[in-house]
Amino acid sequence: MIGPRVREAALGLAEVPAYLYDLPALDEHVASVRRALEGVELYYAVKANPDPELLRVLAAYVDGFEVSSAGEHAHVTALFPGMPVALGGPGKTDAELRLPHHRIHVESPNELRRLLGTGLEADVLLRLNPDLPVEGAALTMSGPFGMDEDDVAACLPLFGDRVRLRGLHAHLASGLAAPQLLELARALLEQPYEEVNLGGGMAVSYAAPETRFDWAAYGAGLTSLRRGRRLRIEPGRALTVYCGYYATKVVDVKRVRGQAYAVVLGGTHHLRTPATKGHDQPFTILPTGGGPGVTDEPVTFVGQLCTPKDVLAQRIVTSARVGDTVVFEMAGAYAWNISHHDFLMHPKPAFHHLRA
Ligand SMILES: *Cc1c(COP(=O)(O)O)cnc(C)c1O
């Protein structure tokens, strides 16, 4: 369900598709996350959404930004000179290893040797790929990320005065609820490190948008586990996902082999999230159309791409008429910036930042 500010903005749009970012809602949300994290550092993982206006809101609450490429590094340091930056990501180039940072997350013993080879000073967190059971995670970080315990141990003798070991980094999984994340944090904090970055991955539910990650429980749990250590988290999705909307219009409604389809302007080349994650993107229909349509039956919402994968939501019981405005919700993270914008060369959406 959308609030009055977004509804009014969507109804006032001269052109669709358009992205709407609700900045006051983002401000309120991040403020509440910040309040829940007594004594724990909060970084924002920029890859979730690097929109400068969003970053400006976030900058008032976060202790730093986590970046995963030279591009993100340049973007963030130009916008916020002096703001702490943690540089992570697999396959860092020599140029990336030379970038100034508050922390650098090292992914392998070879990468550490290359970092030492630069001759520059560095403050390192070793990224561990821990052998921990991760139940119910949407995307576990096994595979190429971080190192086994053995490789972490192999890194330890390499540190010196210029390249300093600060602690451990572990982005455990994506899509975990607070009790599960705390369970993993507890296991990880048995390691003897003074500083630990516990990563991001806080769950968001596209099926039940009003169900939110329990930041109060997570913050309280981390406070009790901290015991004088420096703890940091770096969420992306759970901070920005709720503030973004993709507004468009129904251009056609039809029935094919018995199934009702609503074709909207734009599609997954603007909002790739449902195609990538295989979910139905939640939406609200504003009945601005009055054209031909269907009433209270399962409707599949597709975009303008010539591929059967261009599906935004499947068989949702609703009414839809040509000309109706459809506002897709939860489009503030891994949405526009992960989409294949140039496929089919349709026009790009406009971006509107709503203010109080
Ligand atoms: C992607 C990523 C994050 C953010 O993950 P979310 O699921 O968006 O919270 C944090 N840290 C690392 C290392 C990542 O790769």
PDBQT file of the ligand as one rigid body, heavy atoms in Angstrom, charges set to zero:
ROOT
HETATM    1  C1  LIG A 401      25.969  -6.841  -1.229  1.00  0.00    +0.000 C 
HETATM    2  C2  LIG A 401      26.785  -6.714  -0.014  1.00  0.00    +0.000 A 
HETATM    3  C3  LIG A 401      26.276  -6.054   1.123  1.00  0.00    +0.000 A 
HETATM    4  C4  LIG A 401      24.852  -5.563   1.207  1.00  0.00    +0.000 C 
HETATM    5  O1  LIG A 401      23.975  -6.639   1.196  1.00  0.00    +0.000 OA
HETATM    6  P1  LIG A 401      22.377  -6.387   1.373  1.00  0.00    +0.000 P 
HETATM    7  O2  LIG A 401      21.792  -7.730   1.164  1.00  0.00    +0.000 OA
HETATM    8  O3  LIG A 401      21.987  -5.407   0.344  1.00  0.00    +0.000 OA
HETATM    9  O4  LIG A 401      22.185  -5.862   2.767  1.00  0.00    +0.000 OA
HETATM   10  C5  LIG A 401      27.109  -5.884   2.195  1.00  0.00    +0.000 A 
HETATM   11  N1  LIG A 401      28.391  -6.339   2.172  1.00  0.00    +0.000 NA
HETATM   12  C6  LIG A 401      28.911  -6.991   1.108  1.00  0.00    +0.000 A 
HETATM   13  C7  LIG A 401      30.300  -7.453   1.139  1.00  0.00    +0.000 C 
HETATM   14  C8  LIG A 401      28.128  -7.192  -0.012  1.00  0.00    +0.000 A 
HETATM   15  O5  LIG A 401      28.636  -7.853  -1.060  1.00  0.00    +0.000 OA
ENDROOT
TORSDOF 0
